[in-house]
């Protein structure tokens, strides 16, 4: 009995956990900081509004694009244009990218 309990417990803690949070859209805010690099075409942004971190990512304060995602070049272009033009953006966040909340869509107005 104890052995089954231990095996069940180990199976539970050793099984990769999948985030269950649904994508969340931020309010519109101004980009206060933008950056890119080091080892990939990553773009990070900070907004003038409170952070949204539905998946509890480690580094909540900056959002990050995923360069392997099909729309990342488009997201980067929209974000850079909005930053340069002083336009407000809204981000859709889902999951984490290297510990940062991951951007999966961008809106600007």
N, C-alpha and C positions, 0 to 999 in steps of 0.2 A: 504494500500500500504506500509506504513512504517513498519507495523507489519510483513509483508512478507519479507521485506528487512532485518529486524532484525533477524528473524528466519533463513533466508538463511545465514546470516553472522555467526550466532552462530553455525549452522550446519557445516559450513566450518572450523571454528577454533576448534571445539570440535571433529572433525573426525580425528582419528589417521593418521598421514602422513607416507607414505611409501617412503623409499629412492629409487630414480630412477637411481642412478648411477650404471653403469655396473662394473663388477669386473675389477680391474686394476692390472697389473703385474709390480712389481718394477724392476729396473735394478739389476744386481748382485752386492752385497756388502758384506763386512765382518761384522760379528756380533760383536758389541762393548760392549754389555751388555746383560745378560740373567738372568732371575729370575723366580720364581714360588711361588705359594701358594696364599694366606692365607686361604681362605675358600673353595678352590676347586683345581682341577688339572690344574690350569691356568699356562700358560707359557708366559712370556713377553720377547720381544727382541727389541733391538735397533740396527740399521745398520749404516754403515759408509757412507751411501748415503743419499740424501735429502728424507724426509718423503713423503709418498704417502697417501693421505687422501681423497679418492673420495667422501665419504659420509659426510664429515665435522664433524667427531667425536670430542667430547669435548677435549680429551687428545691426541693431535697429537704430537707424539715424540716417542712413543713406540707402537709396534704391540702386539696383544694378540691372543692366541689360545682360542677356545671355547671347554671346556671339554665335552660338550654334543654332539659335532659333531663327526660323525663316524670316521673320520681320525685323530682326535686330538692326539692320542697316537703315530701314525706314524709321524705326523708333529713334535711333541716334540722330538722324537728320531732323526729325520733328523737334526733338529736345534741343539740339544745337540752335536751330532756327528760333525757337521760342526763347531761349536764353539770350541770344544776340538781339532779338527784337523786343525783349521785355514783356513777352506774352505770357499768359497764365497757362498751365497745363494741369491735366488730371491724368492719373496713372491707374492702370488696372494691375493689381499685385496678386501673384499666385506662386507660392513656393519660395524657395531660397536659391540664390546663386552665390556660391562660395561664402555662405553665411549671411548674405544680405537679402532683404526682400527683393524678389525678382519681378521686373517689369514685363508684362505680357501684352500690354496695349498702351497707347498714348493718345490723348485728346488735347487739342489746343484751341484757344479762342482769344 
